[in-house]
Amino acid sequence: MQPEKPISLSRLPHRQRSRIVRVGGDDNPAVNDTEGSLEHRLLDLGFEEGAAVEIRHQGIFGGPLAVQVSDRLIALRPTDAAVILVESTHDTNSVP
């Protein structure tokens, strides 16, 4: 069985527990804005490699995502969530 390919956090199904494998990337212009300020903001909020994440809610009409990262609940724009790559942990328990 092949390992699953990481997907962006914005495409993660609701209530599926996952782990962050990467924030940003050299080929993503959204992350490379003004010296990587988006990447730095996400890291400051706790979106770092290895952290447990789960989407708890999405606003109507593609609005903000409520994302549980470790012990915090944070609202993110879907475009910002798209630069965070995650892989499923196949764990049925929610993020604490």
Summary of the structure (lengths in Angstrom):
residues: 96
radius of gyration: 12.7
end to end distance: 29.2
largest distance: 40.7
contacts: 262
relative contact order: 0.32
helix: 23%
strand: 31%
